[in-house]
């Protein structure tokens, strides 16, 4: 990721090549820093309040100090004033630092959305509920799963535990059967995604019913369409699981409608 700008609480804008974290920061060393990722379109961070609320809720779980009032918002305002194009905003809270970065939005997302994702299924144990809901930087398993998927010629991974669907490494998963959308319940192994919450609202507004729960992988394999939601990729269709087609092997109409509705809501 190419950094466009970096801001640090108490220091303001700094050179993107300048160090911003302490070498003895335990949160950084042990992968328990809290972070949030969201897009900024036309100078407006999308759903910033929800992202900050999730970060604030995660801090006690991760043993991190609270945010000072307005500190995160001030850093975000500094970045939006310094970067004149759309960008990916990341906020990091460690034991001693609050850092915001602006990075380029990845190329090729619309083309990937048009063809759909080929996904590798990864069986994993159910994570401990102690850190459920906390978005932390401990992404070793997620990155290893993506690398394995790419080694097999696929685009992404999907975690299941004892055959029960969880989530993708950086996104929530959904599927449609008729007029019903299903998604795994948030909790251990399933992050309560901000885009997940927005997609739920948009789906119900469009007349689709939505349910959450614990579902077997077979439900996805038999669905009319499958897709993921995340802050940067937004709504991304899945067209195959472990080489077998799902949803007829092509992107489905609900994913397209939700993506269009999400764009209307997120862009100024």
C-alpha positions, 0 to 999 in steps of 0.5 A: 500500500502506498501511503499518501499521508500520515498523522500522529496525535500530538504531532500532526502530519509527519513524513510517511517515511518517518517512524511513528510507533515505539519499538517497545509498544506491547500492543504492536509487539503482540499484535493487539493494537486496535485498528479501523479501516474505512474509505474517504470519498470526496473528503467524507469518511464513510461511517466514521462514527460507527468505526470509532464506536467499534474501536472504543468498544474494543480498547478495554478488551485489548487492554489499551488506553481510551481515546481522548475526546476528539483526538481521532476525529482531529487526525481524520480532519487533518488527513482529509485536509491534506489529501485531495482525492479519495483514499483508504483511511486507517486508524491505529490505537496502540498502548502509546500511539494514535496514528492515522494513515491515508493510502491509495484505494486498490485498483481493479475492484470493479473488474474483480466485482464484475467477474466475482471471487473464487474462494478457498475454504479453510477449516479452522477452530472456533476462536475464543470469545474473549476478543469477540468484536474487537478488531485487532492487528493480529492478522497472521492466520488471515494473511496465511489463509489468503496466501494459501488461496492465492497459491491455489489460483483463488482470490480469497479465503473463507473460514469455517469451524466444524463445517459452520460458516464464519467469515472471510479474512477481511470481510463478512459473508452473505448468501441469498436464497429466494428473497432471504439473505443470510449471514453468520451471527457476529461473535466469536470468529465473526467480526460485526462489520460496519459495512455488514450493518449498512448492507443489512439496512440497505437490504431490508429497505429494498424488500429483502428479509435478513437473518443471522445465525449459525449455518453450515457450508452446505447452505452457501453451496446451495444458495442462489448467490453468495457475496462478501461485504467490507469497507474497501471492497464493498459488496463483492460477489463469490462465484466459486468455493473450492473450485465448485460454482455457487450461484450459477458461477456468476455474480447475482442481482442482490449483490449488484443492487446492494453495491449500487445502493451502497455507492449512493449512500457512501459517495457525496 
